[in-house]
Structures are given as C-alpha cells and as structure tokens.
Amino acid sequence: MSMQVIRSVSAFKNFRSALASSTKIGFVPTMGALHEGHLSLIKQAKDKSDLVICSIFVNPIQFTNASDLKKYPRNLEKDIDLLQNANCDILFAPESEDIYQEKHVLTFKFGELENTMEGTSRPGHFNGVATVVSKLFNIVKPNFAFFGQKDLQQVAVIKDLVKALSFDLEIVRCKTLRNEEGLALSSRNARLSKTEKKEALVFFQTIQLAAEIIKNGGAVNAAIGQASYFFKEKTGFEPEYLKVVFADTLVDYKNEKTQEELAVCIAAPFGPVRLIDNLVFNV
Ligand code: PAF
C-alpha cells in the first residue's frame, strides 16, 4: 500500500476521526532530513502498532538562532521516498502557519531538567519542543510515540510533559544508530565533510572512555577529567559539557550505588555544526 501524504491540520483531523478507536497508532515526529536513525524508529513503530504516522515539521520556535533554522537541511521528496520504502503508512507534513495560528507561545517550566546541558546551551529550545510536541500529540492522538536516545534530554522533557498534561500515550526511547566510524546519526551530519565525519568519532570515543572508567570502579571526577583531557588532546578544545547523569532524570551521578541507568553526555561545536552524543550504561 502506498503511503498517504497529508499536508494540512484539518485534513489530518478528518482522516484521524475516521479511524477505528481500536487502531493502535505509532507516531514518529521528525523535522525531516531523514536518515537510518529515523527509519529505525519507523521500524520499531511498525513492530508495536497497526498504523505508523510520521510527521515532518521543521519547528521554527525550537531553534535558538535564525541561521541554524535557515541552514537546517530540508528535502521533502527524498524523505517521502525513504518513508515509502520503510513502509510508513501516513506522512503528516503541515506548514508552519497551519501549526502556529495563535499570537503567543506558551511557556513550560521543566525545573532542573531544563537548567542543565542543552537547556543551558540553547535557551528556549525545550519550550519550543514541548509546544510543538503537545500540538502534534493533540492532533495525531497516538498510542505510542518514538524518540531517539541521542536526544536524551528531549526524551526526559517529553516524558515529563506527558505526565504533566496527562497525555494518554507511551513514550518509547529508541537506541542511537551510528555510522561505521561510530558517529551518532544526525540530520546535522549532512553539513560535515568526509574528514570531519571521521574526526567526529572523538565524541563516541570520549564517552566510551568515561563510561569504561566508571564501570571499572573509577570516580566520576576522574572519569570526566581523563575523558575531557582525551577530547582536548584530539581536538584542541574542551567539550562544552561532559557529564555523567541518571539517564531518566539527568540528575548528576555522584558514584552512589545504583541499579538505575546512567548516561555520559557530551556536546561541543564541531566544524560547521554543534554535535551532541551520549552513552547509556549500568554500573
Ligand atoms: O527531535 C526532533 O526532530 C524534534 O525535536 C521534534 C521532536 C520532532 C520536535 O520538533
């Protein structure tokens, strides 16, 4: 069956209201420029649902600077082909004016969750994500929504949002896909040269090093120190942040005994882009 493409909110709402209430809907929200990582979300959505809906919407209000928004890669025709080959059922790709008709943007507060890592580096970013994701959840009304673990803080914020607004759906966090060099797949990688893509492996090596030290009983401070030193040796600069946190809450890990998942998270500008990555592990 070929994929149906729906370009307006009202057409989508008509389509949605005609679906049987027993249909289990898996939703993969994206900003397009799709890669294997997105396609793996579609696959996991297919395994869990009767109908898979993907959205492509480059959300202007989650970009902290206008040039990043302008340069964000867009290729709807190619994305449609990829989704069709991945057997996605429906693509919802609305225009910005259709999504944002109101004059004011709502303000969300996520407490400590937004006062760390990406929240500090990109003020307003999670407010923009929470706004658009709430709108999309209200329009699509999915049973499951799939998000990549590469944006670990985004997953934590969205889980909080789902609780706070009582959305009746399950958030599924899906593993990060990497290229053969180990670079986490991201739409922004399209702006890296071949050499930069190879050099960017340093992100994965750095978080692997930190996780190994901790798994072998090393102290967090020592792990961060050694891993930052390694990163600086390779790149000539310090990471913007390199932290070890509890993967669900992003609270700093301080070497306490725990069964919870931990994550080493890193971010730094790299060539023409800013890269983030993380590694989830247990001690
Ligand atoms: O992860 C993304 O691509 C975006 O932040 C999302 C969740 C689609 C919201 O615009």
Residues whose N, C-alpha, C, O or C-beta is under 5 A from the ligand:
A	BS01	PAF	P29 T30 M31 F57 N59 V129 V132
